[in-house]
């Protein structure tokens, strides 16, 4: 039976919601509905252009596939370009092995005049589709972590089906508890030696309301970032304060005169019973190591009190990342994936976006960061 690819009309959403429930599980549907509305309808860039979505529809009106993209502003060099980020590519089991994922992804790619992205987070099968469509890998999203509780981390790994089959999960769990009691003491000592100092030249406090000073900060320091999605007050409020899924902690760094010098945002999510602290973004001058240290020090203090087992950080400007590595000192290469980008702009733009050293991209920017 013929399957057509067309742009979505909002009246199709009942069918898309049904598709999501079939693909990912109905228990996750209500959360996705909230996230979808926030991500695709309430995104502040929709004031410039609406989100774009496509469906794969069978002749009997059955929706077999979906992909969405939400608008974004990207600063490349000294120019801001209008682009988007794709996400939530899904195909119903009856439509798989028919090329629907590739046809949907191509519809999105062809709609972008300058740059199409992978959403900065994808499954392996989705990545293969993008690469067949000519997307290039850009390795701008390394992952660094800091462990706090080995017992929780080992239990997480045991629950992940990676445990050796010759041992039962129960036995592995008992062994890990004994071993981790001993090694957690060494970890505690090591972590204290790698704790960032909070400078007395700055006041670090939690942000309760995002105001115009975030626009001033963006204007003052954005030129230090060759490639970065625009972080004005509208974006910061929407991304961190209005998130319907996670509760964020947004920390500001102010000088002694009260001027905003930078911020850090993190949230805590539970994955297989393990609390993970995710640093979503650090935005300050990349050379300001004292601000980075102060924001990290306060964030780690708070997360430790929340009994977070592991702190993770993805991406960042290379200079900010270099500072972070002193404190989030383990790199997890096994789960890293490159950004996949398709740039049809001229050479002056391509030389920026295909260069990993130019990017400041974080969990705040892509579809992966929206998921629990």
C-alpha positions in Angstrom: 0.0 0.0 0.0 1.3 3.5 -0.9 2.7 5.7 1.9 2.8 9.4 1.4 5.1 11.9 3.2 3.5 15.2 3.9 3.7 18.1 6.4 1.7 17.6 9.5 -1.5 19.4 10.3 -2.3 19.8 14.0 -5.5 17.9 13.4 -3.2 14.9 12.8 -1.8 14.9 16.3 -4.1 12.3 17.7 -2.7 9.9 15.2 0.9 11.0 16.1 0.2 10.5 19.8 -1.1 7.0 19.1 2.0 6.3 17.0 4.3 7.4 19.9 2.4 5.2 22.3 2.8 2.2 20.0 6.6 2.8 19.4 7.8 4.0 22.8 5.1 2.8 25.2 1.8 4.3 26.4 3.2 4.8 29.8 5.5 7.5 28.4 2.9 9.2 26.3 1.6 11.8 28.8 5.1 13.1 29.5 5.8 13.3 25.8 2.6 15.3 25.1 3.8 17.9 27.6 7.3 18.0 26.2 6.0 18.1 22.6 3.8 21.2 23.3 6.6 22.9 25.1 9.3 22.0 22.5 7.4 22.5 19.3 4.7 25.1 20.1 6.0 27.2 23.0 9.6 27.5 21.8 10.3 31.2 21.7 11.8 31.0 18.1 8.3 30.0 16.8 7.6 33.7 16.9 10.0 33.9 13.9 8.8 30.7 12.2 6.7 27.8 13.2 8.0 24.3 14.0 7.9 22.0 11.1 6.7 18.4 11.2 6.1 15.6 8.7 4.2 12.3 8.8 4.2 9.1 6.8 0.6 8.4 6.0 -0.9 5.3 4.5 -3.8 5.5 2.1 -6.2 4.4 4.8 -5.0 7.5 6.8 -3.0 5.4 9.2 0.1 7.3 10.4 3.2 5.1 10.2 5.9 7.6 10.8 6.8 11.1 12.2 9.6 13.6 12.4 9.6 17.1 13.9 11.9 20.1 13.9 11.8 23.1 16.1 13.3 26.5 15.1 16.6 27.8 16.5 18.9 30.8 16.0 22.5 29.9 15.5 25.4 32.4 15.7 28.1 31.5 13.1 31.0 33.8 13.3 29.5 37.3 13.4 26.2 36.3 11.7 23.0 34.8 13.2 21.3 32.3 10.9 17.9 30.9 11.2 17.9 27.1 11.4 16.2 24.2 13.3 16.9 21.1 15.2 15.2 17.8 14.3 13.9 15.2 16.7 11.5 12.4 17.6 12.0 10.4 14.4 9.7 7.4 14.8 8.3 4.7 12.5 5.6 2.1 13.4 6.7 -1.5 13.1 4.4 -2.1 10.1 6.3 0.6 8.2 9.8 -0.4 9.0 12.2 -1.7 6.3 10.4 0.4 3.7 12.7 3.5 3.9 10.2 5.6 5.7 12.7 6.9 8.2 15.0 8.0 5.4 12.1 9.6 3.5 11.0 11.6 6.6 14.5 12.6 7.4 15.1 13.8 3.8 11.9 15.9 3.9 13.3 17.7 7.0 16.8 18.0 5.4 15.5 19.5 2.2 13.4 22.1 4.1 16.5 23.7 5.5 18.1 26.4 3.4 21.5 26.6 5.3 21.9 23.9 8.1 20.1 20.8 9.1 21.0 19.0 12.3 20.4 15.6 13.9 18.9 17.1 17.0 22.3 16.5 18.8 21.2 13.1 20.1 20.0 10.0 18.2 19.8 6.2 18.1 22.3 4.2 16.0 19.8 3.4 13.4 18.8 7.0 13.1 22.4 8.0 12.8 22.9 5.6 9.8 19.9 7.2 8.1 21.4 10.7 8.5 24.8 9.6 7.2 23.2 8.1 4.1 21.6 11.5 3.5 25.0 13.2 3.5 25.3 14.4 7.0 28.8 14.8 8.3 30.0 13.8 11.8 31.3 16.6 14.0 32.9 15.5 17.2 31.9 18.4 19.4 30.1 16.5 22.2 32.5 14.5 24.4 31.1 13.3 27.7 32.8 13.8 31.1 31.5 12.5 34.4 32.3 12.6 38.1 31.3 9.7 40.3 29.9 10.2 43.8 28.5 6.8 44.8 30.1 3.7 43.3 27.4 1.4 44.8 24.6 3.1 42.8 26.7 3.2 39.7 27.5 -0.6 39.9 23.8 -1.4 40.5 23.0 0.8 37.5 25.4 -1.2 35.3 24.1 -4.6 36.7 20.5 -3.5 35.8 21.6 -2.5 32.3 21.9 -6.2 31.2 25.6 -5.8 30.8 26.4 -8.1 33.8 28.3 -11.3 33.0 25.9 -14.2 32.4 27.9 -16.6 34.5 26.9 -14.7 37.7 23.4 -13.9 38.8 22.4 -10.3 39.3 21.7 -10.9 42.9 25.2 -12.2 43.5 26.8 -9.4 41.6 24.7 -6.9 43.6 25.9 -8.4 46.9 29.6 -8.4 45.7 29.4 -4.8 44.5 28.0 -3.6 47.8 31.0 -5.0 49.7 33.6 -3.7 47.2 32.0 -0.3 46.9 31.9 0.3 50.7 35.7 0.1 50.6 36.3 2.0 47.3 33.8 4.8 48.1 36.1 5.9 50.9 39.0 6.3 48.4 36.6 8.0 46.0 35.6 10.5 48.7 39.2 11.4 49.4 39.9 11.7 45.6 36.9 13.9 45.0 37.8 16.3 47.8 41.2 16.8 46.2 39.4 17.6 42.9 36.9 20.1 44.3 36.6 23.5 42.6 37.2 26.6 44.6 34.4 29.2 44.8 36.1 32.6 44.4 35.4 35.4 46.8 35.2 37.8 43.8 31.8 36.4 42.8 28.4 35.8 44.3 26.9 32.5 43.2 23.2 32.2 43.8 20.1 30.5 42.4 18.2 32.4 39.7 14.5 32.7 40.5 13.5 34.9 37.5 15.2 35.4 34.1 15.3 39.1 33.1 16.9 41.5 30.6 20.4 41.1 32.2 20.6 37.8 30.4 20.3 39.7 27.1 23.1 42.0 28.2 25.3 39.0 29.1 24.6 37.4 25.7 25.5 40.7 23.9 28.7 41.2 25.9 30.3 37.8 25.6 28.7 36.0 22.6 31.6 37.1 20.3 33.8 34.7 22.4 31.9 31.7 20.9 32.4 31.1 17.1 29.4 28.8 16.8 26.6 28.8 19.4 22.9 28.7 19.5 21.6 32.1 20.7 21.3 32.3 24.5 19.2 35.3 25.1 16.7 35.7 28.0 13.8 34.2 26.0 15.8 31.0 25.3 17.1 30.8 28.9 13.6 31.2 30.4 12.0 28.7 28.0 14.8 26.1 28.2 15.4 26.0 31.9 12.6 27.7 33.8 9.6 26.4 31.7 10.7 22.8 31.2 7.6 20.7 31.9 9.6 17.5 32.6 12.6 18.4 34.7 13.1 20.8 37.6 16.2 22.8 36.8 18.6 24.7 39.1 19.9 27.8 37.4 22.9 29.4 39.1 24.2 32.9 38.3 27.7 34.3 38.9 27.7 38.0 39.7 30.7 40.3 40.4 30.8 42.3 43.6 28.9 45.1 41.8 26.0 42.8 41.1 26.7 42.4 37.3 25.8 39.1 35.8 29.0 37.4 34.6 27.8 33.9 33.7 25.5 31.0 34.6 25.3 27.3 35.0 22.2 25.1 34.8 21.8 21.5 35.9 19.0 19.1 36.5 18.7 15.7 38.2 17.1 12.7 36.5 16.6 9.2 37.7 17.7 6.4 35.4 17.2 2.8 36.6 17.0 4.1 40.2 20.2 6.0 39.9 20.1 9.8 40.4 22.2 11.5 37.7 23.1 15.2 37.8 23.3 16.6 34.3 25.1 19.9 33.7 23.0 21.3 30.9 25.0 24.4 30.2 27.8 26.7 31.4 27.8 30.1 29.8 30.5 32.7 30.6 33.7 33.9 29.0 35.6 30.7 28.1 38.8 32.2 29.6 37.1 32.9 33.0 38.3 29.9 34.9 37.5 31.5 38.2 33.8 31.8 37.2 33.7 28.3 35.8 35.2 26.9 39.0 32.9 28.9 41.2 29.7 27.8 39.3 30.9 24.2 39.3 31.8 24.3 43.0 28.3 25.5 44.0 26.6 23.1 41.6 28.6 20.1 42.9 27.8 21.1 46.5 24.1 21.1 45.8 24.1 17.9 43.8 26.1 16.1 46.6 23.5 17.2 49.1 20.8 15.7 46.8 22.6 12.4 46.9 23.4 12.4 43.2 25.4 9.3 42.3 27.0 10.6 39.1 27.5 14.1 37.5 27.7 14.3 33.7 28.5 17.0 31.3 28.3 16.9 27.5 30.0 19.2 24.9 30.8 22.8 25.9 33.3 25.3 24.3 36.7 23.6 24.2 38.2 26.0 26.7 35.3 25.6 29.1 35.5 21.8 28.7 39.3 21.9 29.4 38.5 23.5 32.8 35.6 21.1 33.5 37.9 18.1 32.9 39.8 19.0 36.1 36.7 18.2 38.2 34.6 15.9 36.0 37.7 13.8 35.4 36.4 10.6 33.6 35.6 10.6 29.9 32.9 8.1 28.8 33.8 7.4 25.2 31.7 4.3 25.0 28.4 6.3 24.9 29.7 9.3 22.9 28.2 10.1 19.5 29.2 12.8 17.1 26.8 15.6 16.1 25.6 15.0 12.5 25.2 18.1 10.4 24.2 18.9 6.8 25.3 22.4 5.7 24.2 23.7 2.4 25.5 27.2 3.1 28.5 28.7 1.5 32.1 27.9 2.3 32.3 30.8 4.9 29.6 29.0 7.0 30.8 25.4 6.3 34.3 26.1 7.6 32.7 27.0 11.0 30.0 24.4 11.4 32.1 21.4 10.3 34.9 22.4 12.7 34.4 20.8 16.1 36.7 23.3 17.8 34.3 26.1 16.9 31.2 24.8 18.7 29.7 25.5 22.1 26.9 22.9 22.1 25.5 21.4 25.2 22.7 19.2 26.5 20.6 22.4 26.5 20.6 22.6 22.7 19.4 19.3 21.3 16.6 16.8 21.4 18.6 14.3 23.6 18.6 16.9 26.4 14.8 16.9 26.4 14.5 13.2 27.3 14.6 11.8 30.8 
